[in-house]
């Protein structure tokens, strides 16, 4: 999971020619969330499944 938010990473190393994913979705999500002063995290267990949590501030952070 350490590489999950890195560009061009996919869940499987197998090539799926039917899929159009190139592994940029979660990278883009993280960049957008962080650009707005937020965070994105993931937890995953076999019992509970996978949960992505996005936290965004209610107010825009003041510019320094």
N, CA, C and O atoms as a GROMACS GRO file, in nm:
protein
  256
    1UNK      N    1   0.082  -0.120   0.000
    1UNK     CA    2   0.000   0.000   0.000
    1UNK      C    3   0.086   0.126   0.000
    1UNK      O    4   0.035   0.235  -0.024
    2UNK      N    5   0.213   0.111   0.026
    2UNK     CA    6   0.301   0.226   0.028
    2UNK      C    7   0.312   0.298  -0.106
    2UNK      O    8   0.343   0.417  -0.110
    3UNK      N    9   0.287   0.227  -0.213
    3UNK     CA   10   0.298   0.286  -0.347
    3UNK      C   11   0.162   0.322  -0.406
    3UNK      O   12   0.155   0.368  -0.520
    4UNK      N   13   0.056   0.302  -0.331
    4UNK     CA   14  -0.079   0.316  -0.384
    4UNK      C   15  -0.107   0.452  -0.446
    4UNK      O   16  -0.178   0.460  -0.547
    5UNK      N   17  -0.053   0.558  -0.388
    5UNK     CA   18  -0.081   0.693  -0.438
    5UNK      C   19   0.028   0.745  -0.531
    5UNK      O   20   0.028   0.864  -0.565
    6UNK      N   21   0.119   0.660  -0.572
    6UNK     CA   22   0.225   0.699  -0.664
    6UNK      C   23   0.174   0.687  -0.808
    6UNK      O   24   0.091   0.600  -0.836
    7UNK      N   25   0.223   0.771  -0.900
    7UNK     CA   26   0.176   0.763  -1.039
    7UNK      C   27   0.220   0.633  -1.104
    7UNK      O   28   0.326   0.577  -1.074
    8UNK      N   29   0.136   0.586  -1.194
    8UNK     CA   30   0.160   0.469  -1.278
    8UNK      C   31   0.168   0.339  -1.199
    8UNK      O   32   0.232   0.244  -1.243
    9UNK      N   33   0.104   0.335  -1.081
    9UNK     CA   34   0.096   0.213  -1.002
    9UNK      C   35  -0.043   0.153  -1.020
    9UNK      O   36  -0.143   0.224  -1.023
   10UNK      N   37  -0.047   0.021  -1.032
   10UNK     CA   38  -0.174  -0.048  -1.045
   10UNK      C   39  -0.181  -0.156  -0.938
   10UNK      O   40  -0.079  -0.198  -0.884
   11UNK      N   41  -0.302  -0.200  -0.910
   11UNK     CA   42  -0.322  -0.300  -0.805
   11UNK      C   43  -0.257  -0.433  -0.841
   11UNK      O   44  -0.217  -0.509  -0.753
   12UNK      N   45  -0.246  -0.460  -0.968
   12UNK     CA   46  -0.191  -0.588  -1.012
   12UNK      C   47  -0.083  -0.563  -1.114
   12UNK      O   48  -0.092  -0.471  -1.195
   13UNK      N   49   0.020  -0.645  -1.110
   13UNK     CA   50   0.126  -0.635  -1.209
   13UNK      C   51   0.088  -0.698  -1.342
   13UNK      O   52   0.158  -0.683  -1.442
   14UNK      N   53  -0.025  -0.770  -1.342
   14UNK     CA   54  -0.069  -0.834  -1.464
   14UNK      C   55  -0.125  -0.731  -1.560
   14UNK      O   56  -0.192  -0.637  -1.519
   15UNK      N   57  -0.096  -0.748  -1.687
   15UNK     CA   58  -0.146  -0.657  -1.790
   15UNK      C   59  -0.287  -0.699  -1.828
   15UNK      O   60  -0.311  -0.814  -1.866
   16UNK      N   61  -0.380  -0.606  -1.818
   16UNK     CA   62  -0.519  -0.630  -1.857
   16UNK      C   63  -0.548  -0.540  -1.975
   16UNK      O   64  -0.574  -0.421  -1.960
   17UNK      N   65  -0.544  -0.597  -2.093
   17UNK     CA   66  -0.561  -0.517  -2.214
   17UNK      C   67  -0.704  -0.464  -2.228
   17UNK      O   68  -0.728  -0.371  -2.306
   18UNK      N   69  -0.798  -0.520  -2.155
   18UNK     CA   70  -0.936  -0.471  -2.159
   18UNK      C   71  -0.956  -0.348  -2.073
   18UNK      O   72  -1.053  -0.275  -2.091
   19UNK      N   73  -0.867  -0.326  -1.979
   19UNK     CA   74  -0.877  -0.211  -1.889
   19UNK      C   75  -0.803  -0.092  -1.949
   19UNK      O   76  -0.699  -0.108  -2.013
   20UNK      N   77  -0.858   0.026  -1.928
   20UNK     CA   78  -0.794   0.146  -1.980
   20UNK      C   79  -0.716   0.219  -1.872
   20UNK      O   80  -0.661   0.326  -1.897
   21UNK      N   81  -0.712   0.162  -1.752
   21UNK     CA   82  -0.642   0.226  -1.641
   21UNK      C   83  -0.492   0.227  -1.664
   21UNK      O   84  -0.433   0.126  -1.703
   22UNK      N   85  -0.431   0.342  -1.638
   22UNK     CA   86  -0.286   0.349  -1.646
   22UNK      C   87  -0.225   0.380  -1.509
   22UNK      O   88  -0.105   0.403  -1.497
   23UNK      N   89  -0.310   0.381  -1.407
   23UNK     CA   90  -0.260   0.398  -1.271
   23UNK      C   91  -0.239   0.542  -1.227
   23UNK      O   92  -0.148   0.570  -1.150
   24UNK      N   93  -0.323   0.633  -1.274
   24UNK     CA   94  -0.309   0.773  -1.235
   24UNK      C   95  -0.422   0.823  -1.145
   24UNK      O   96  -0.410   0.931  -1.086
   25UNK      N   97  -0.529   0.748  -1.132
   25UNK     CA   98  -0.648   0.794  -1.059
   25UNK      C   99  -0.621   0.835  -0.916
   25UNK      O  100  -0.654   0.948  -0.878
   26UNK      N  101  -0.564   0.747  -0.836
   26UNK     CA  102  -0.540   0.779  -0.695
   26UNK      C  103  -0.432   0.885  -0.678
   26UNK      O  104  -0.436   0.964  -0.584
   27UNK      N  105  -0.336   0.887  -0.769
   27UNK     CA  106  -0.233   0.991  -0.767
   27UNK      C  107  -0.299   1.128  -0.787
   27UNK      O  108  -0.268   1.224  -0.716
   28UNK      N  109  -0.389   1.138  -0.884
   28UNK     CA  110  -0.457   1.265  -0.912
   28UNK      C  111  -0.544   1.305  -0.794
   28UNK      O  112  -0.547   1.422  -0.756
   29UNK      N  113  -0.616   1.209  -0.736
   29UNK     CA  114  -0.699   1.239  -0.618
   29UNK      C  115  -0.613   1.298  -0.508
   29UNK      O  116  -0.649   1.401  -0.450
   30UNK      N  117  -0.501   1.234  -0.478
   30UNK     CA  118  -0.414   1.283  -0.370
   30UNK      C  119  -0.363   1.423  -0.400
   30UNK      O  120  -0.360   1.508  -0.310
   31UNK      N  121  -0.323   1.449  -0.522
   31UNK     CA  122  -0.271   1.582  -0.558
   31UNK      C  123  -0.379   1.689  -0.542
   31UNK      O  124  -0.350   1.798  -0.492
   32UNK      N  125  -0.501   1.660  -0.584
   32UNK     CA  126  -0.610   1.757  -0.572
   32UNK      C  127  -0.646   1.783  -0.426
   32UNK      O  128  -0.665   1.898  -0.385
   33UNK      N  129  -0.654   1.676  -0.348
   33UNK     CA  130  -0.689   1.690  -0.207
   33UNK      C  131  -0.581   1.771  -0.134
   33UNK      O  132  -0.614   1.862  -0.058
   34UNK      N  133  -0.454   1.739  -0.158
   34UNK     CA  134  -0.346   1.812  -0.091
   34UNK      C  135  -0.340   1.957  -0.138
   34UNK      O  136  -0.304   2.045  -0.060
   35UNK      N  137  -0.373   1.984  -0.263
   35UNK     CA  138  -0.372   2.121  -0.314
   35UNK      C  139  -0.478   2.206  -0.243
   35UNK      O  140  -0.466   2.329  -0.239
   36UNK      N  141  -0.579   2.141  -0.188
   36UNK     CA  142  -0.684   2.212  -0.116
   36UNK      C  143  -0.664   2.204   0.036
   36UNK      O  144  -0.756   2.233   0.112
   37UNK      N  145  -0.544   2.164   0.078
   37UNK     CA  146  -0.511   2.162   0.220
   37UNK      C  147  -0.562   2.041   0.296
   37UNK      O  148  -0.569   2.043   0.418
   38UNK      N  149  -0.597   1.935   0.223
   38UNK     CA  150  -0.652   1.817   0.288
   38UNK      C  151  -0.558   1.698   0.287
   38UNK      O  152  -0.442   1.709   0.248
   39UNK      N  153  -0.611   1.584   0.332
   39UNK     CA  154  -0.535   1.460   0.334
   39UNK      C  155  -0.623   1.348   0.280
   39UNK      O  156  -0.746   1.354   0.286
   40UNK      N  157  -0.558   1.245   0.229
   40UNK     CA  158  -0.629   1.124   0.186
   40UNK      C  159  -0.552   1.005   0.242
   40UNK      O  160  -0.429   0.998   0.228
   41UNK      N  161  -0.624   0.912   0.304
   41UNK     CA  162  -0.561   0.793   0.362
   41UNK      C  163  -0.641   0.670   0.320
   41UNK      O  164  -0.754   0.680   0.273
   42UNK      N  165  -0.578   0.554   0.340
   42UNK     CA  166  -0.645   0.428   0.307
   42UNK      C  167  -0.617   0.327   0.417
   42UNK      O  168  -0.507   0.320   0.471
   43UNK      N  169  -0.719   0.250   0.449
   43UNK     CA  170  -0.703   0.135   0.538
   43UNK      C  171  -0.766   0.016   0.466
   43UNK      O  172  -0.865   0.031   0.395
   44UNK      N  173  -0.707  -0.100   0.487
   44UNK     CA  174  -0.758  -0.219   0.418
   44UNK      C  175  -0.730  -0.343   0.500
   44UNK      O  176  -0.616  -0.369   0.540
   45UNK      N  177  -0.834  -0.421   0.524
   45UNK     CA  178  -0.821  -0.550   0.589
   45UNK      C  179  -0.912  -0.649   0.516
   45UNK      O  180  -1.008  -0.609   0.451
   46UNK      N  181  -0.880  -0.775   0.528
   46UNK     CA  182  -0.962  -0.878   0.463
   46UNK      C  183  -1.103  -0.878   0.522
   46UNK      O  184  -1.200  -0.904   0.450
   47UNK      N  185  -1.115  -0.850   0.650
   47UNK     CA  186  -1.245  -0.854   0.716
   47UNK      C  187  -1.332  -0.733   0.682
   47UNK      O  188  -1.451  -0.748   0.652
   48UNK      N  189  -1.274  -0.614   0.687
   48UNK     CA  190  -1.351  -0.491   0.670
   48UNK      C  191  -1.350  -0.436   0.528
   48UNK      O  192  -1.432  -0.351   0.494
   49UNK      N  193  -1.260  -0.483   0.444
   49UNK     CA  194  -1.248  -0.429   0.309
   49UNK      C  195  -1.156  -0.308   0.307
   49UNK      O  196  -1.073  -0.290   0.397
   50UNK      N  197  -1.171  -0.227   0.206
   50UNK     CA  198  -1.084  -0.110   0.186
   50UNK      C  199  -1.164   0.018   0.201
   50UNK      O  200  -1.273   0.032   0.146
   51UNK      N  201  -1.108   0.112   0.278
   51UNK     CA  202  -1.173   0.241   0.300
   51UNK      C  203  -1.075   0.353   0.268
   51UNK      O  204  -0.964   0.356   0.321
   52UNK      N  205  -1.118   0.443   0.182
   52UNK     CA  206  -1.042   0.565   0.153
   52UNK      C  207  -1.108   0.678   0.229
   52UNK      O  208  -1.230   0.691   0.226
   53UNK      N  209  -1.028   0.759   0.298
   53UNK     CA  210  -1.080   0.871   0.376
   53UNK      C  211  -1.017   1.000   0.323
   53UNK      O  212  -0.895   1.014   0.320
   54UNK      N  213  -1.103   1.092   0.283
   54UNK     CA  214  -1.059   1.224   0.236
   54UNK      C  215  -1.104   1.326   0.338
   54UNK      O  216  -1.221   1.332   0.374
   55UNK      N  217  -1.010   1.406   0.385
   55UNK     CA  218  -1.041   1.513   0.481
   55UNK      C  219  -1.001   1.645   0.418
   55UNK      O  220  -0.887   1.663   0.374
   56UNK      N  221  -1.096   1.737   0.413
   56UNK     CA  222  -1.072   1.870   0.358
   56UNK      C  223  -1.106   1.975   0.463
   56UNK      O  224  -1.200   1.957   0.540
   57UNK      N  225  -1.030   2.083   0.467
   57UNK     CA  226  -1.060   2.189   0.564
   57UNK      C  227  -1.189   2.262   0.527
   57UNK      O  228  -1.224   2.273   0.409
   58UNK      N  229  -1.259   2.312   0.627
   58UNK     CA  230  -1.381   2.388   0.601
   58UNK      C  231  -1.350   2.524   0.543
   58UNK      O  232  -1.429   2.581   0.467
   59UNK      N  233  -1.234   2.576   0.581
   59UNK     CA  234  -1.194   2.709   0.536
   59UNK      C  235  -1.063   2.698   0.462
   59UNK      O  236  -0.979   2.614   0.494
   60UNK      N  237  -1.045   2.782   0.364
   60UNK     CA  238  -0.920   2.784   0.289
   60UNK      C  239  -0.808   2.830   0.380
   60UNK      O  240  -0.821   2.933   0.446
   61UNK      N  241  -0.697   2.754   0.384
   61UNK     CA  242  -0.584   2.798   0.467
   61UNK      C  243  -0.532   2.934   0.421
   61UNK      O  244  -0.528   2.962   0.301
   62UNK      N  245  -0.492   3.018   0.516
   62UNK     CA  246  -0.439   3.150   0.482
   62UNK      C  247  -0.305   3.136   0.411
   62UNK      O  248  -0.223   3.051   0.446
   63UNK      N  249  -0.285   3.218   0.311
   63UNK     CA  250  -0.158   3.217   0.237
   63UNK      C  251  -0.051   3.289   0.320
   63UNK      O  252  -0.078   3.396   0.375
   64UNK      N  253   0.069   3.233   0.329
   64UNK     CA  254   0.175   3.298   0.408
   64UNK      C  255   0.225   3.426   0.346
   64UNK      O  256   0.314   3.491   0.401
   0.00000   0.00000   0.00000
